[in-house]
Amino acid sequence: MTDCSPLAVAMEEEESTATAMDVEESPSTSIAPRDPPKIQRLEESVVNRIAAGEVIQRPVSAVKELVENSLDADSTSISVTVKDGGLKLIQVSDDGHGIRREDLPILCERHTTSKLSKYEDLFSLSSMGFRGEALASMTYVAHVTVTTITKGQIHGHRVSYRDGVMEHEPKACAAVKGTQIMVENLFYNMIARRKTLQNSADDYGKIVDLLSRMAIHHNNVSFSCRKHGAVKADVHSVVSSSRLDSIRSVYGVSVAKSLIKVEVSSGESSGCAFDMEGFVSNSNYVAKKTILVLFINDRLVECSALKRAIEIVYAATLPKASKPFVYMSINLPREHVDINIHPTKKEVSLLNQEIMIEMIQSEVELKLRNTNDTRTFQEQKVEYIQSTLKSSRSDTPVSPLPSGQKTPKVPVHKMVRTDSSDPAGRLHAFLQPKPHNLPDTVSSLSAVRSSIRQRRNPKETADLSSVQELLSGVDSCCHPGLLETVRNCTYVGMADDVFALVQYQTHLYLANVVNLSKELMYQQTLRRFAHFNAIQLSDPAPLSELILLALQEEDLDPENNEKDHLKERIAEMNTELLMEKVEMLEEYFSVFIDSDGNLSRLPVILDQYTPDMDRVPEFLLCLGNDVEWEDEKACFQGVSAAIGNFYAMHPPLLPNPSGDGVRFYYTKTSEKSSQENPALGGNVEMESVLDQDLLSDAETAWAQREWSIQHVLFPSMRLFLKPPASMASNGTFVKVASLEKLYKIFERC
């Protein structure tokens, strides 16, 4: 029997309380287990907005869906207008069959479509759209307005949608045949997505590229695309009888001339039934990237495996034209294609894809090998640009190429032919070649250019107002005409030790590479301020000895020993001054001086370029004597100028061994001729002997400098240099020839 007395009950409560306290004090049970979270059903608006973000990833996704709907409506003309890259406005107008009045209430609801009624219809689908998600998704992330009219109606209807439902009843309005859909304020309620799409030019370029691809395949439909408010369309294609004519009107005559036709047909016997027809570029076509326009069952898709297979063929067959232009249209049984694997329908899954790609790859390779016997070169024509150095601005078209416009005829004396990518067209190709033993540290041309491209956007400078003021001064003093010349000039060759020949349009200039490189290094020092990579010296050099060496080189009377004590004192004072500034020099300019007064590290101003180390003493003396250390802005400017002068591409200290300079490398040796012929009376004859080691060092230094000027200095100038206005009058650029004036001279002969 259980004791129910008050005493027993009290004792039990006390024991249970003690047990509970013990449990709470136990470390292993101090945290009570958390209940599993409750699963709840998301609201329909949340589900729809999530789905909308997957279907409409960018403005170009919305344009693609709307254009495909227009194609499904049997349109013969589609016009697209875009504002701010599609974020503010996307307007797609067509002349299709329109939308019936009674269908407007459910037009923008999810999974409402006229393309299919049951799942099995997916396996025999012939239309572009089928899910009924595109318009619905747009209404959840934008404001959508539809204006439409069907055949036989006397007026159209306009209605606005939001979150998949109509905002008001359809209103009667005037309308032209077909449908017009306006998508405004795209991603207005998705702040993060909208902020990542602020580059309107990039998104508009994607839209232009999409419509260009659509236009060359659907050659029975006319396409146009323009920016809102613009008069001229960036894409304008008309109905054409052949696909090659469509390519010519959209991508230009030069692309169409470089194409060869390819066809592949395979039956069921091969295990993969399909038909392919298209065009691929030949050896005359040169581009920076591969363009693959692929349609499968009239649907624009991407296929990375096919793209890689074709690029492999071009790289092996035409190494100089390994970035092809490819258009392909593949038709295969609809049951062999799964089009429902990607939210935006840009990818599909194919049955026997590997077999299909292998057959296409073999056919393309065969065509390329059969057409690789000849190559046609076209003369380049440019429009006349005035000979004076002044800025010329022109709006670059976003369209891949001007659409079918004829090039205006250029007078003979205003034509120019250049090939900046082919070294055979430069001056040194006509000179007698000399073998140069360049050091192994000189990297290949491709590595240098890749490195220069990587430095196109250098790291941000330190947040110092003085440095920002110096950079603003560089920008404000920039000469627009010289900037245009530097950006677009072609290197021809070295005219002498200081001047290089460069061509800009129809004019030939002498350019002072020392002044140009000095200014470039100065500006790059300011841009890389406090963000330098470093060159580690193999043997640290003492400051005092280097500065003393620079003072001795500047002395016009080195035989006079009276000034030695003064030189030593100057070197000592400069060393003490630089030792006081070691922390600042290391932090801001990566010039490292250790505690013993040894220089051990220098900054990297241009990748793949090492300065002439023979000029280190002059550099250190300049730091000590020419820098105003008390004023911050003047100090940074002085140090940057000293670094710019040190890194400038001065002629090597050794005389140029080419031409008459070789005489400096002969040494005089004497021999007593009287020992061999006593009749000479003991006269001593001098014999000149060529110092091969010194000559080899000189040839290497001069060859390396010319290589750096061509492959490092000029590519870097095109990217970074902002030439000051003073260069227009101080002899940095001197015009030596003009094609127009030469034409007039020779015309008289």
Rosetta blueprint (number, residue, H / E / L):
1 M L
2 T L
3 D L
4 C L
5 S L
6 P H
7 L H
8 A H
9 V H
10 A H
11 M H
12 E H
13 E H
14 E H
15 E H
16 S H
17 T H
18 A H
19 T H
20 A H
21 M H
22 D H
23 V H
24 E H
25 E H
26 S L
27 P H
28 S H
29 T H
30 S L
31 I L
32 A L
33 P L
34 R L
35 D L
36 P L
37 P L
38 K L
39 I L
40 Q L
41 R L
42 L L
43 E L
44 E H
45 S H
46 V H
47 V H
48 N H
49 R H
50 I H
51 A H
52 A H
53 G H
54 E H
55 V H
56 I L
57 Q L
58 R L
59 P H
60 V H
61 S H
62 A H
63 V H
64 K H
65 E H
66 L H
67 V H
68 E H
69 N H
70 S H
71 L H
72 D H
73 A L
74 D L
75 S L
76 T L
77 S E
78 I E
79 S E
80 V E
81 T E
82 V E
83 K E
84 D H
85 G H
86 G H
87 L L
88 K L
89 L E
90 I E
91 Q E
92 V E
93 S E
94 D E
95 D L
96 G L
97 H L
98 G L
99 I L
100 R L
101 R H
102 E H
103 D H
104 L H
105 P H
106 I H
107 L L
108 C L
109 E L
110 R L
111 H L
112 T L
113 T L
114 S L
115 K L
116 L L
117 S L
118 K L
119 Y H
120 E H
121 D H
122 L H
123 F H
124 S H
125 L L
126 S L
127 S L
128 M L
129 G L
130 F L
131 R L
132 G L
133 E L
134 A H
135 L H
136 A H
137 S H
138 M H
139 T H
140 Y H
141 V H
142 A L
143 H E
144 V E
145 T E
146 V E
147 T E
148 T E
149 I E
150 T L
151 K L
152 G L
153 Q L
154 I L
155 H L
156 G E
157 H E
158 R E
159 V E
160 S E
161 Y E
162 R E
163 D L
164 G L
165 V E
166 M E
167 E L
168 H L
169 E L
170 P L
171 K E
172 A E
173 C E
174 A L
175 A L
176 V L
177 K L
178 G E
179 T E
180 Q E
181 I E
182 M E
183 V E
184 E E
185 N L
186 L L
187 F L
188 Y L
189 N L
190 M L
191 I H
192 A H
193 R H
194 R H
195 K H
196 T L
197 L L
198 Q L
199 N L
200 S H
201 A H
202 D H
203 D H
204 Y H
205 G H
206 K H
207 I H
208 V H
209 D H
210 L H
211 L H
212 S H
213 R H
214 M H
215 A H
216 I H
217 H H
218 H L
219 N L
220 N L
221 V L
222 S E
223 F E
224 S E
225 C E
226 R E
227 K E
228 H L
229 G L
230 A L
231 V L
232 K L
233 A L
234 D L
235 V E
236 H E
237 S E
238 V L
239 V L
240 S L
241 S L
242 S L
243 R H
244 L H
245 D H
246 S H
247 I H
248 R H
249 S H
250 V H
251 Y H
252 G L
253 V H
254 S H
255 V H
256 A H
257 K H
258 S L
259 L E
260 I E
261 K E
262 V E
263 E E
264 V E
265 S E
266 S E
267 G L
268 E H
269 S H
270 S H
271 G L
272 C L
273 A L
274 F E
275 D E
276 M E
277 E E
278 G E
279 F E
280 V E
281 S E
282 N L
283 S L
284 N L
285 Y L
286 V L
287 A L
288 K L
289 K L
290 T L
291 I E
292 L E
293 V E
294 L E
295 F E
296 I E
297 N L
298 D L
299 R E
300 L E
301 V E
302 E L
303 C L
304 S H
305 A H
306 L H
307 K H
308 R H
309 A H
310 I H
311 E H
312 I H
313 V H
314 Y H
315 A H
316 A H
317 T H
318 L L
319 P H
320 K H
321 A H
322 S L
323 K L
324 P L
325 F E
326 V E
327 Y E
328 M E
329 S E
330 I E
331 N E
332 L L
333 P L
334 R H
335 E H
336 H H
337 V E
338 D E
339 I L
340 N L
341 I L
342 H L
343 P L
344 T L
345 K L
346 K L
347 E L
348 V L
349 S E
350 L E
351 L L
352 N L
353 Q H
354 E H
355 I H
356 M H
357 I H
358 E H
359 M H
360 I H
361 Q H
362 S H
363 E H
364 V H
365 E H
366 L H
367 K H
368 L H
369 R H
370 N H
371 T L
372 N L
373 D L
374 T L
375 R L
376 T L
377 F L
378 Q L
379 E L
380 Q L
381 K L
382 V L
383 E L
384 Y L
385 I L
386 Q L
387 S L
388 T L
389 L L
390 K L
391 S L
392 S L
393 R L
394 S L
395 D L
396 T L
397 P L
398 V L
399 S L
400 P L
401 L L
402 P L
403 S L
404 G L
405 Q L
406 K L
407 T L
408 P L
409 K L
410 V L
411 P L
412 V H
413 H H
414 K H
415 M L
416 V L
417 R L
418 T L
419 D L
420 S L
421 S L
422 D L
423 P H
424 A H
425 G H
426 R L
427 L H
428 H H
429 A H
430 F H
431 L L
432 Q L
433 P L
434 K L
435 P L
436 H L
437 N L
438 L L
439 P L
440 D L
441 T L
442 V L
443 S L
444 S L
445 L H
446 S H
447 A H
448 V H
449 R H
450 S H
451 S H
452 I H
453 R H
454 Q H
455 R L
456 R L
457 N L
458 P L
459 K L
460 E L
461 T L
462 A L
463 D L
464 L L
465 S H
466 S H
467 V H
468 Q H
469 E H
470 L H
471 L H
472 S H
473 G H
474 V H
475 D H
476 S H
477 C L
478 C E
479 H L
480 P H
481 G H
482 L H
483 L H
484 E H
485 T H
486 V H
487 R H
488 N H
489 C L
490 T E
491 Y E
492 V E
493 G E
494 M E
495 A L
496 D L
497 D L
498 V L
499 F E
500 A E
501 L E
502 V E
503 Q E
504 Y E
505 Q L
506 T L
507 H E
508 L E
509 Y E
510 L E
511 A E
512 N E
513 V H
514 V H
515 N H
516 L H
517 S H
518 K H
519 E H
520 L H
521 M H
522 Y H
523 Q H
524 Q H
525 T H
526 L H
527 R H
528 R L
529 F L
530 A L
531 H L
532 F L
533 N E
534 A E
535 I E
536 Q E
537 L E
538 S E
539 D E
540 P E
541 A E
542 P E
543 L H
544 S H
545 E H
546 L H
547 I H
548 L H
549 L H
550 A H
551 L H
552 Q H
553 E H
554 E H
555 D L
556 L L
557 D L
558 P L
559 E L
560 N L
561 N L
562 E L
563 K L
564 D H
565 H H
566 L H
567 K H
568 E H
569 R H
570 I H
571 A H
572 E H
573 M H
574 N H
575 T H
576 E H
577 L H
578 L H
579 M H
580 E H
581 K L
582 V H
583 E H
584 M H
585 L H
586 E H
587 E H
588 Y H
589 F H
590 S L
591 V L
592 F E
593 I E
594 D L
595 S L
596 D L
597 G L
598 N E
599 L E
600 S E
601 R E
602 L E
603 P E
604 V E
605 I L
606 L L
607 D L
608 Q L
609 Y L
610 T L
611 P L
612 D L
613 M H
614 D H
615 R H
616 V H
617 P H
618 E H
619 F H
620 L H
621 L H
622 C H
623 L H
624 G H
625 N H
626 D H
627 V L
628 E L
629 W L
630 E L
631 D L
632 E H
633 K H
634 A H
635 C H
636 F H
637 Q H
638 G H
639 V H
640 S H
641 A H
642 A H
643 I H
644 G H
645 N H
646 F H
647 Y H
648 A L
649 M L
650 H L
651 P L
652 P L
653 L L
654 L L
655 P L
656 N L
657 P L
658 S L
659 G H
660 D H
661 G H
662 V H
663 R H
664 F H
665 Y H
666 Y E
667 T E
668 K E
669 T E
670 S E
671 E E
672 K E
673 S H
674 S H
675 Q H
676 E L
677 N L
678 P H
679 A H
680 L H
681 G L
682 G L
683 N L
684 V E
685 E E
686 M E
687 E E
688 S E
689 V E
690 L E
691 D L
692 Q H
693 D H
694 L H
695 L H
696 S H
697 D H
698 A H
699 E H
700 T H
701 A H
702 W H
703 A H
704 Q H
705 R H
706 E H
707 W H
708 S H
709 I H
710 Q H
711 H H
712 V H
713 L H
714 F H
715 P H
716 S H
717 M H
718 R H
719 L H
720 F H
721 L L
722 K L
723 P L
724 P E
725 A H
726 S H
727 M H
728 A H
729 S L
730 N L
731 G L
732 T L
733 F E
734 V E
735 K E
736 V E
737 A E
738 S E
739 L H
740 E H
741 K H
742 L H
743 Y H
744 K H
745 I H
746 F H
747 E H
748 R L
749 C L
